Amino acid sequence: MSFTQARSLAIADGIAATYNIINTALVASAARIATLRGVVDAYNEAKTFQGTIDGSIDAEAKNVIGDRASLLLADLLNGYDDDCAKYGEESSIASIKDAKSFAQYFQYGVGGPWGHFWAPDFALAFQDVFGAYPGAKLVYSPAVADMGHKASGGAFVAGTDVDTSLYAGAAIPKLLAAGLTGTGMATVVGNGYSSDGLPQQGRSWSVNVTGNGTFTLVPGVAGDILTKVTAINVPAGITAGTLTVQADIPAGRSNPPS
């Protein structure tokens, strides 16, 4: 079977890249249209036809550029839907009927956990075409530089939480160690989702910090994904330095996809 999770994500990232290119082109077109309107303003005012001509320019921009772009995105997404539905049929997985249910299956369903993150730009393209956001737990969070930090001997300082109205959580939770003296097992406490997509509180993630640098946190319960940091336990072996929790995007991915 040629259609796989990797193939699905490649298609979704391609659609997201197309969406981004279209939006960039529309912004550029709008600027050109505004310039054109400036050129004809004098004529419009003299002839008292400004509203008519401006309306024609706006309609042309919408009909020629916007509508064609929407049709292209709709074709791409409907084709993607069909590919995912076909996968469900050929794999005898009744729950997979389209792209969204395909992603759900591999994110927090039987095929999971968290194996099919869509890029944020793909979620926007999906929303534009189908009229609804695909679901926050299907979309990876953009990178977050500071979800919370704590200096050795200091108090925990809350940082930026993952926006769970838009994103699932930190695809790769990391711990940045800076100015460190000492080593030891650091533990992060926070909230998130379990492997079945249910909200959880007071879960832990830990990693052995061996020096300055960035370390990938490992969940205490396999399959947990982090959305909010509530505490950082600095080990006694670390006598100086600061530990900062960060969220990274899935390996090999980018947003906008390229």
N, C-alpha and C positions, 0 to 999 in steps of 0.2 A: 504494500500500500504506500503510495508516494506522498500522501498528505499526512504530515506529522505535526507535533507541537512546534518544532523548530520552523517548519514550512509555514505554519499558521502565523507565527510571530513575524516571520520575514515578510509575509503578505501584509499584515497589519502595519508594520513599520513602513512599508512601501506606500501604503495608503496615507499614513500620517505625513510622510515626506511630501507626497503630492498635495495634500491639504495645505501644508505650510507654504509650498511653492505658489499655490493658487492664491492664498491670502496675501503673500508678498506682492504678487502680480496685481491683485485688486487694489492694494494700497497705492502702488505705483500708478495704476490707471486712474485712480481717483485724483492723484496729484496732477496728472496730465489733463484730466478733464477740467479741474479747477483752473489751470492755466488757460485752457481754451475758452472757458467762460469769461476770464478776465479780458481776453482779446476781443470778445464780441460784446462786452458790457456796454461800451459806448454806442454801438449800433442798436443794441437792445433798448437802451434808454431813449435814444432818439426816436425809435419806431414804436415805443411803448409795447414791445413784444417780449420783454425780458422773461416774464413768467412762462410764456409759451416756449421760447427757445431753451431756457434753462430746463424746463420740463422735458423737452425732447432730448437734451444731452443726458439727463439723469436716466431717462427711459432707455436710451441707447446703451448706456453703461450697464444697466441692470439686465437688459434683455440679451445683449450680445456677450457680455463677459460673465455676469453673475449666473444667469440661467444655464449657460453652457458648462460652467464650472460645477454647478450643482448636479447637472446630469452626469457629468464625468464621475464625480464622487459617488453618486447613487449607483451607477453601473459597477464601479469597483466594489462597493460594499455589498451590493446584492449578489455579485459573483462570489465574494468571500463567504457570504451567508450560505450560498448553495454548496460550496466546497465543504464547509463544516457540516452541513446537513448530510451530505453524501458520506462523509467520514462516519457519522453516527449510524447510518444505515449499514455500511459495509462492516463496521465493527460490532454491529448488533448492540449498540448502546442507545436505548430508547430515549434517554433524557437529552441527548444531543440532537437538536433540531435546527440550530442556526449558530451563528458566530458567538452570540452571547452565552448560550447554553454550553457550547464547546469550552469557552473560557471558564465558566463556572465549574465545569467538571474537573478541569485541571488545576483550578485555583484552590477550591475548598470542597470539592466533591471527591468521588472515589479515586480519580486520577491524580489528586493533589499530594502534598499541599504546595500551594504557591508556585506552580510550575508554568504559569501562562500570564505573566504581567503584560497588559497593554500599556503603551506609552501614553502620557497625558494628551499629546496632540491627536492620537488616534481616537481617544475618548471624545474630543471636541468634534472631530469629523463625524463620528458615529452619531453624536447628538444633533449635528446640523442636518444629517440625512434622515435619521429615524425619529427626530423630534424629542428624544429623551436621552439623558445620560445613561451609559451602559451599566453603571453600578460602581461605587467607589472601590469595592473589594476586588475589582478586576483591573485596577489601574495602579501602577507603581508611583510612589511619591517622588517628586523631584528631590535632589540632594538637599539635606538640611545640615548646615555647618555646626550648629550647636543646639542639640535637643536637651541640654542640661550639662553642667560641669561642676566639678568640685576640686578644690585644692587640698593638698595634704594638710590636715589640721584645721581646715576651714569648713564652712557650711555649704550645703548643696544649693546651687543656683539654678532655678528652672530656666529652660530654654524654649525653643520653638517646637510645638507639637506638630505631628503630621495632621493635616486637615482631613479628618475621616469622612467629611461630606463629599470629598473628591477622590481620596486615595486610600489604598489598603493599609499601607504602613511602610516601614523602612525595609526595602527589599534586602538590603545588606546592612545590618546595624554594626557600627564600628566604634572603637574606643581610641581616641587620640591621646597619647601620653606626651607631655611636653615639660621640659625643665626637671626631668625626673632624677631622683636619687633613690635607689633601691628597686626591688622587684616584688612581685607577688600576684596572687589571684584576686582580680577586681570583680566586683559584682554590681550589676545595674538592676534596679527594680523599677517596674513600670507596668503600663497597661498595653493591651493590644488585642489580637485575635488568636484563637487556637486554630489548629489545622482544619477544623470544620467550619471556620468562618464565624464562630461565636465570640462575642466580646469577653475579655478576661481582664482581671485587675490583680495587681500585686504579684505579677510573674517576675522571674529573674532571668538574666542573661549574664554570662561570665566569660572571662578570658584571663590567661596567665600573661601578665604584663612583664616583659623582660628588659625593657629599656624605652627610650624615646622612640616614637613612631606610631603607626596605626595598626590596630589589631581587630580582627573580626570577632564580634561577640557571638557566643553560642547559647541558644535558649536552654533553660533548665528543663522545659517540656518541649520535646521535639515537635517542630511544626509551628511553634508560636511565632508571631510577627509583631514587632514593636511599633506602637503609635505614640506613646507618651512616657517620658522618664519622670519618675517621682523620687528617686534616690540613687546615689552612687556610694557604694561602700569601698573606700580606699583601704587596701590591706596594710597591716602594721609594718610590713617590710618596706613600704614606700614612705619615706620621711620628708620628701620635698617633691614639688611638681604639681601639675594639674591634669586631671582626667576629664575629657570631654566626649560626650556621646554624639555621634554623627549618623546620619542616614545617607546611604549611598544607593544609586540606582543599580539594576541588574548588570552583571558583568557583560561587556561587549555591546551595551545598548547606549543610545543617546536620545535626547529630546530637544529640539525636533530630530527625529530619526534621519540618518543620512545614508 
